[in-house]
Amino acid sequence: MKELLLREVHVVDPGGPLHEAVVDLHIVDGRLAKAGSKLAKGSAEAIVVEGLHASPGWVDLRAHFRDPGEEYKEDLLSGLDAAAAGGYTAVAVLPGTQPPVDQRASVEYLLRKGQGHAVRVLPLGHITKGGKGQQLAEMYDMQQAGAVAFTDDLSPAHNTRLMLLALQYAKDFGGRIMALAQDKDLCAQGQMHEGAMSTRLGLKGMPAMAEPIRLARDLQLLEYTGSQLHVEAVSTAEGVELLRQAKAKKLPVTASVCAHHLLLDDGVLRGFDSNYKVMPPLRSAEHIEALREGVKDGTLDCIVSDHRPEDVEHKTVEFGQAAFGITGLETAYAVANTVLQSRMTTRRIVERFCHGPRAALGLAVPHLEEGSMAEITLFAPGHQWMFLEKDIVGRSRNTPFIGHRFTGKAMGIVANGQVVWRG
């Protein structure tokens, strides 16, 4: 669609000139040509959706596109298509591919392959070579090529000195370290959250203390180095409290929570459905409540999808043999909004999808302004709908949300001169 007229749109853009206005938005060739009341339609295609909202484009900080190496699960372009369907205009892509993203050429490959798509690729590089936790990767070289931050994803640095060196090295060139707070030794062979439910199901549990033990270390290293740290996929009450204390001390730390951790507790594993098998594991109700409060008070700045596609062969097997992972780009906003709408305003929820992730990466907020190239997410927070298999855009189907009813839906994006509308 080269020319589009969106009628009676509620703008959510703190700091922007149109914030809290209800206006028509006239989009021409990807540019916000005009914003005003009852604009003439002309040759534009008009869209009218009850309760339609617009905000600066959302950013996901945690998606695994399996490209290169496992494109049969998801390739970069199908992943970006899924991101657009979920309302994202930019996605930070995890580096654990085959080969791994631990050098300049890998970063350049991702940027080259994603060029021209409506959704912008934000490559994440490994902290260590191969993500093996033994030797630092060439982070500066990767940043020069376009990497936005560095993470070893599900294999966070076991060696404390190596994590210290990573934070010190990144500080020298303004790099950003992202780390999953998880003690791998305590979680070894674990299948789910350790608690009454794991005992009842006879599955080896992963104790909640594995998170704060590692998080306390990383926060102390952060305080010592004065670097920048983003804590990924926080899942426990103790983790939220440690972050709350760290922010009270003004440490340069941001943190995210996965959308599914805000909705699902470990009780859903009663049926041994491997689509609920995720890392970090789904926790018990008291942890979920702490996560929701952490999102509400801003301790957790970002809500992420943790999009991790898996094929049938890796999921439709005995629970103990199934891979960890859930696809989440298409549903992350719907899941989070359904949970949080009763305790947070639409503005605050949008900030966890837009402003928080952008701040974590040092990205500017693309305000909605007449004459500017548009980077806009369109969504309807009051829209009630059921997620069906046909709504899956990516290649894999490992989601437990097929058939679930949600309140709030991402309707489309305007970005990179393109309009992607799913309604």
N, C-alpha and C positions, 0 to 999 in steps of 0.2 A: 504494500500500500504506500504509494508515494505521497498521498495527501489524505489526512485523517482529521476528523473533527470529533472530539470527545466532549459529550454534553454533561454539564453540571457535575464537574469533578471536584471532590473534596481534596484540597492540597494539604499534604502533611510534609512540611519542609522547614523545620526550625532554622532560623537564621536567613531564610530566603524571602524574597519580596512578596511571594504569593502564599506564605504560610497561613493556614486556616481559612483561606478564601475558598468559595465555591464558584468555579468559573468553567467556561468552555475553553478547551485547549485545542488550538489549530496547529497541527503538525504538518510541515511541508518538507519533503526530502530529509527527514530526520531532524529538522530544526523546529524549535518552538516558535512559530511565526507570530502567534498572537494568543493572548489570554484575556478573556473578557466575558461579559454577560450576553447571552443570546446572539452569538456570532452568526453571520450569514453562512449558510452551508456551501454555496458555490458548487464547485466540482468535487469537493471533498466527500469521502465516505464517512457518514455520521454513525457514531456508536453511542447508544444510550443504555446504560446499565444502572439499575437502582443501587445507590450507595457506593458508586465507583469512587475510589481514592487514587491519588497519585503521590509518589514520593521520589526523592532521588534514588537512583538505582541501588538495589541490594547487592551485597557481597557475601559469598560463602567462603569460609576460611578452611574448609576441611572436606575435600572431595577426592576420591581415588578413581581415576579414569582408566587405569590398566593399560595405558598406551605410552610407550611401546611394550610389547611382549605378550599381553593377554587380551588382545583386541576382541576376541570372541566373547569376552565378558562385557567390555565397554571400550570403545575407542574415544579419542579426544572429541571428535565431532558429535557423536551420539551423546556423549556426556554434556557437551555444551548445549545441545538441543534440550536435554532434560533440565538443565539449569534455566534456560529461557522459559520452559514450561512452569518452573517453580518461581518465576519472578526475579531471577538474578540477572544482573548485567555484567557481573565479573565473578570469577571463581578461582580460588587458590587451589592448585592441583598438587596433591601429595606426591612425593618423589619415589615411592617404593615400587618402581616399575622394573622391567627386565629388558635392557639394562637400567640400573638406577640413575636417577638424576643427581649426579655428584660431580659434574664437570660442565664447562661452558657449552659444549656441543649439544648436550641433552636439553639444556635450557633453550637453546636456539631452535632445536627441533620442535619443541612445544609451541613456541611463539610463531614459528613459520607455519606449522600445520593449522593453528587456530586463527591465522590472519584472515580477516574478511568476515568472520562470524559476528553475529550481533553481540554475543557474550564474549567479554575479554578474558583471555587466559592470563592468570597470575601464577607463574611457576614458583614452586617451592623447591629448594635444593636440600640435599642431605647435609647434616652437620658433619658426619663422618663418612669416610670413603665406603661406599657400598652400604651405608647405614649399619655397619658392623660394630661401631663403637670402639674402634681401635686406633684410628688415626684421623685427624681432622681433614675434611675435604677442602677444596679450594673455594671457600665461600666468597671471598672478595671477587674472584674471577667470575663466579656465577652471578653475583650481584651486578657486575658490570655488563653481563649479557642480558640481564632482565629478571633475575630471581628476586622475589619480593621479601622472602624470609627463609629460615632454615629449620628443618625438623628431621628427626629420625623416626617420626611417627610411632608405631607400636613397639619400637626397640629403643627407648630413651636411654641416654648414656648411663651405663652402670658405674663407670669409672668417674669418681667425683672430681679428680684432677682434670680429666678430659672435659667435663662439663665446665669447670672453672676456666680452662683455656679457651673453650668455645665462646663463653660470654666475654672474656677479655679481648679475644681476637675480633669478634663482631663489633664490639664497642669502638675499636680503632677506625672502622670504616662506616659506622652508623648502621650496621646490620641488625637484624632482629632475629632472636632465637625463639623458637616455639618448642614446647616440651610437654609430653604426656607425663603426668605425675603418677608413676606406677612402679612399684618395686617388683621386678620380674621374678625374683626368687620366691617371694610370698605368694605370687599368683601362679607358680609353675603347675602345669597340668590342670589348672582350674577350668571349670566349665560354666560357672555362674556365680552370682553373689553368695558369699558364705553367710548362712543364717538358717532360720527354721525351715525355710522352703528347700534349701539345698539338702538339708538332712532328710526331709520328708521324701524328696525325689531320689535320694541316693547318688547325687552328683557332687564331685569335688568342688568345693567353694573357693572363691577368691575373697579374702578378707578386706573389708573396707579400709582397714588401717594401712594397706599397701599404698594408698593414695597420699594421705597426710605425711607418712614417713618420708616418701620421696619429695613431696612438695615442700616440706620444711627445709630439706637440704637445698633445694633449688632456690628458695627464697633467701636463704642465708648467703648463698653464692651471689645472688643478684644484689643483695645489700652490700656485699664486699666489693663487687666489681663496678657497681653503678651502671651496668649495661641495661638492655631492654629485654623483657621476657614476656612471652604470651603463654599462658598455661592452657593446654588443650583439653577439651572434653572432661571437665570437672564432673564428678559423679557422686560425691559424698558430702554429708553435712560437715564433717571435720575439714574437708578441703575448702568448703565455702567459708568457714570461720577463719581458717588460716589466711585466706585471701583478704577477708574483711580487715583483719589485723594489719596485713601488709599494706593495704591501701590507706589505712589510718596513719601509717608511718610514712606515707607519700612515696612508697617504692614505685619505680616505673614498671608496673606489671598490669597486664590485661588478662582476661580469662574468658573462656567459652564453655557452653554446655550444649550437648546434642539435643535436638528437639525431642527425640523419642524418650530421652531420660526424664523429660518433664511430664510425660503422660503415662508411661508403662512401668509397672513394678514387676518384681521377680515372680509374682504369682501367675503371670501369663505363661510361664514355662511348665505349668502342670500338664499340658498336653504334649510336651517335648517337641514343639514346633520349632525347627531350627531357624526359622525366619526371625525369631526373637533372640537368637544367640548373637550378641554383640560384644564389642570390646571398647571401652570398659563395659562390664556387665550391667544389666538392669538391676537396680537396687530395690531396697524395701521402702515402704511408705514414708518412714520418717526422713530418709535421705531425699526422697522426691520433694517433700514439703520444704526442706531446707534449700534445695535447688530453685524452687519456685520463688522463695523469698529472696534468694540471691540475685535472681534476674530482676525482681521487682525493685530492690534497693540499689541496683547497679554494681554490686560486687561482681556479678557475672555480666560482662559488657556485651557479649555476643552470643547469639544462638546459631548453631551450625547444623548442617545436614548429616555430616559423617557418612556421606554417600560412598558405599563400598560394594560395588556390584559383584555378584558371584553367579556362576552358571549352575544348572541343575545338578551336575555331577558333584559339585562341592557343597550343596545344600540338602538335596533330597537323599540323605544317608542317615545312618544312626547318629543320634544327637552328639555323642562324644567324638565322632569323626567329622562332623560338619564344620565348615569354615565359619569364622566370625564375620559378621557383616550384614548390613541392611542398606537398601537403596533409599535415599531420602530427599533428593533434590526436589522432586515433584510435590512432596507432601510436607516439608519442614515448616513452612509458614502455616499451613492449615492445622497441623498438629499443635504448634506453639500457640496460635491464636485461640484455638478451642480451649486450651488449658488456661490461658492467661487473661482472656477477655474480661473475666469477672473481677480481676484484681489489678489490672493495669489499663491505662488509656491506650488508644490506638497509636498515639504519638510515641509512647514509651516502648511499645512493642516494635514499631518501625525502627526506632533507634537501635534496638538489639540486632536488627537485620542490616541496617545501613550504616549508621554513624559509629557504632561500636567496632564493627569489623574494619571500617575504613581507618579509624584512629589506631587500631592495633597494627595496621600496615603503613601508617603514615600517608594515607591517600586522601586527597581533597574530596569534599562533598560537592557533587555537581548540582548546584541549586537550579530550580526551575525559574528561568529568566527569559523574557521575550528576546528573540534574536539569537539565542544560544543553541548550540547543538544539544539535542536532548539525550539525557541518560536517565530514563524514567522507568519506575516500576508501577504498574497499574494493578490494583487489587480491590477486593470487596470484602471488608472485614465482617459484614453481617450475612454474607451469602452462605446458605446452608446447602450442602451437597454431599454426595456419596462418591468416594474414590473407587473407580472401577479399573479393571485390567486394561481397558482401552485408553485410560489416562496415563499409562506408563509410556514414556517417550524413549527412555534408554533401552539398552539391549537386554538387561537382566530383569528378573522378576522376583528377586528375593526381598519382598516387602510383606509385612504382616497386615498392612493397612487396606488391602483390597476388601471392599464391602463395608468399610468404616464410614460413619457419617461425621462430617466436620462442619465447623462454622468458620468461615473465612477462606477465601480462595484467591490465589494469584491469577490475574486475568491476562496479563501480557507485559511486554516491555517495549520501550522505544530506545534503541541504542545503536551506536555505530552506523547511523544513517538508515537503520532498518526498523520495521515494526513487526513484532511477533505477537500475534493475538490468538488466544485460545478460548477466552470467554468462559 
